[in-house]
Amino acid sequence: MGVGEIVNKLIKNYKTRNPFEIAEHQNIHVMFAELPESVRGMAVKALKQRYIIVNENMHRFMQRAVCAHELGHHNLHPGSSYRFIDEYSLFLPGRFEREANEFAAMLLIDESLIEKRDTHSMIAAKAEIPVELVGYYIELS
């Protein structure tokens, strides 16, 4: 199953695009912690429990994007732990990071809000996400 199919299934099953609500439905514990500036968040599995840890020092829209990204790791790459580190996430992603960014973009961008002439910045503002995520969505559309 592809990234888009997984995202659409989650949205349909849980009737939301909110990554915090989906995490709750999936029994993934979301925690906020003071992390180094270069660490936006991480997905962790420990003692049969799944966690998303989000840097508490970021703006709300960035926390939402990070939660969606880490939720992507839990749904696309089960059983592994990943850290969403600034240098390797939105700018130079490996395969798993790219897939988690695609997941986040597809989850957070509601296609019905996009108009033909919208720029990446306009789409990002409407979806309240970092503009870098819009590129992942556009590539998949």
Secondary structure by P-SEA (a helix, b strand, c coil): ccaaaaaaaaaaacccccaaaaaaaacbbbbbcccccccccbbbbcccbbbbbccccccaaaaaaaaaaaaaaaaccccbbbbbccccccccccaaaaaaaaaaaaaccccccccccccaaaaaaaacccaaaaaaaaaac
